[in-house]
Amino acid sequence: MSECAHVADLPRPEPVPLGKTCPECLEAGTHPVQLRLCLTCGHVGCCDSSPLQHATGHYRATGHPVMRSFEPGESWRWCFEDGSIV
């Protein structure tokens, strides 16, 4: 695991999650798989194993580069810009 340049730009402390699940999945009536938390704004989105891949969609729409797992007991982070765990 490395620390990319984008981690240094993240807000401290990390943002409060904007919800408990993926709001786009709720709206679409789909089931989210593996939730992710945007570490820039607190958006909760589903992972790429979900049918609509809302966490990646959030990155593409906003440019917010780093997210972390929002699953209990997991704390790993992913940088979309660098394509790696950070």
Contacts in CASP RR format, 6 or more apart in sequence:
PFRMAT RR
TARGET T0000
AUTHOR 0000-0000-0000
METHOD contacts of the structure
MODEL  1
MSECAHVADLPRPEPVPLGKTCPECLEAGTHPVQLRLCLTCGHVGCCDSS
PLQHATGHYRATGHPVMRSFEPGESWRWCFEDGSIV
1 76 0 8 1.000
1 85 0 8 1.000
1 86 0 8 1.000
2 84 0 8 1.000
2 85 0 8 1.000
2 86 0 8 1.000
3 86 0 8 1.000
4 65 0 8 1.000
4 66 0 8 1.000
4 79 0 8 1.000
4 81 0 8 1.000
4 82 0 8 1.000
4 84 0 8 1.000
4 86 0 8 1.000
6 65 0 8 1.000
6 66 0 8 1.000
6 79 0 8 1.000
6 81 0 8 1.000
6 82 0 8 1.000
6 86 0 8 1.000
7 66 0 8 1.000
7 77 0 8 1.000
7 79 0 8 1.000
7 86 0 8 1.000
10 39 0 8 1.000
10 40 0 8 1.000
10 66 0 8 1.000
11 39 0 8 1.000
11 40 0 8 1.000
14 37 0 8 1.000
14 39 0 8 1.000
14 42 0 8 1.000
14 68 0 8 1.000
15 37 0 8 1.000
15 38 0 8 1.000
15 39 0 8 1.000
15 40 0 8 1.000
15 41 0 8 1.000
15 42 0 8 1.000
16 42 0 8 1.000
17 37 0 8 1.000
17 42 0 8 1.000
17 44 0 8 1.000
17 70 0 8 1.000
18 41 0 8 1.000
18 42 0 8 1.000
18 43 0 8 1.000
18 44 0 8 1.000
19 44 0 8 1.000
20 44 0 8 1.000
21 32 0 8 1.000
21 35 0 8 1.000
21 44 0 8 1.000
22 32 0 8 1.000
22 35 0 8 1.000
22 44 0 8 1.000
22 45 0 8 1.000
22 46 0 8 1.000
22 50 0 8 1.000
22 54 0 8 1.000
22 55 0 8 1.000
23 44 0 8 1.000
23 45 0 8 1.000
24 45 0 8 1.000
24 46 0 8 1.000
24 52 0 8 1.000
24 54 0 8 1.000
25 31 0 8 1.000
25 32 0 8 1.000
25 45 0 8 1.000
25 46 0 8 1.000
25 50 0 8 1.000
25 52 0 8 1.000
25 54 0 8 1.000
28 52 0 8 1.000
30 50 0 8 1.000
30 51 0 8 1.000
30 52 0 8 1.000
31 50 0 8 1.000
32 45 0 8 1.000
32 46 0 8 1.000
32 50 0 8 1.000
32 54 0 8 1.000
33 46 0 8 1.000
33 47 0 8 1.000
33 49 0 8 1.000
33 50 0 8 1.000
34 46 0 8 1.000
34 47 0 8 1.000
34 49 0 8 1.000
34 50 0 8 1.000
34 69 0 8 1.000
34 71 0 8 1.000
35 44 0 8 1.000
35 45 0 8 1.000
35 46 0 8 1.000
35 47 0 8 1.000
35 55 0 8 1.000
35 69 0 8 1.000
35 70 0 8 1.000
35 71 0 8 1.000
36 44 0 8 1.000
36 45 0 8 1.000
36 46 0 8 1.000
36 47 0 8 1.000
36 55 0 8 1.000
36 67 0 8 1.000
36 68 0 8 1.000
36 69 0 8 1.000
36 70 0 8 1.000
36 78 0 8 1.000
37 43 0 8 1.000
37 44 0 8 1.000
37 45 0 8 1.000
37 67 0 8 1.000
37 68 0 8 1.000
37 69 0 8 1.000
37 70 0 8 1.000
38 44 0 8 1.000
38 45 0 8 1.000
38 55 0 8 1.000
38 58 0 8 1.000
38 59 0 8 1.000
38 62 0 8 1.000
38 64 0 8 1.000
38 66 0 8 1.000
38 67 0 8 1.000
39 64 0 8 1.000
39 66 0 8 1.000
39 67 0 8 1.000
39 68 0 8 1.000
39 77 0 8 1.000
40 62 0 8 1.000
40 64 0 8 1.000
40 65 0 8 1.000
40 66 0 8 1.000
41 62 0 8 1.000
41 64 0 8 1.000
43 58 0 8 1.000
43 62 0 8 1.000
43 64 0 8 1.000
44 70 0 8 1.000
45 54 0 8 1.000
45 55 0 8 1.000
45 58 0 8 1.000
45 70 0 8 1.000
46 52 0 8 1.000
46 53 0 8 1.000
46 54 0 8 1.000
46 55 0 8 1.000
47 53 0 8 1.000
47 55 0 8 1.000
48 55 0 8 1.000
48 56 0 8 1.000
55 67 0 8 1.000
56 80 0 8 1.000
58 64 0 8 1.000
59 65 0 8 1.000
59 67 0 8 1.000
59 80 0 8 1.000
63 80 0 8 1.000
65 79 0 8 1.000
65 80 0 8 1.000
65 81 0 8 1.000
65 82 0 8 1.000
66 77 0 8 1.000
66 78 0 8 1.000
66 79 0 8 1.000
66 80 0 8 1.000
66 86 0 8 1.000
67 77 0 8 1.000
67 78 0 8 1.000
67 80 0 8 1.000
68 74 0 8 1.000
68 75 0 8 1.000
68 76 0 8 1.000
68 77 0 8 1.000
68 78 0 8 1.000
69 75 0 8 1.000
69 76 0 8 1.000
69 77 0 8 1.000
76 85 0 8 1.000
77 85 0 8 1.000
77 86 0 8 1.000
78 84 0 8 1.000
78 85 0 8 1.000
78 86 0 8 1.000
79 85 0 8 1.000
79 86 0 8 1.000
END
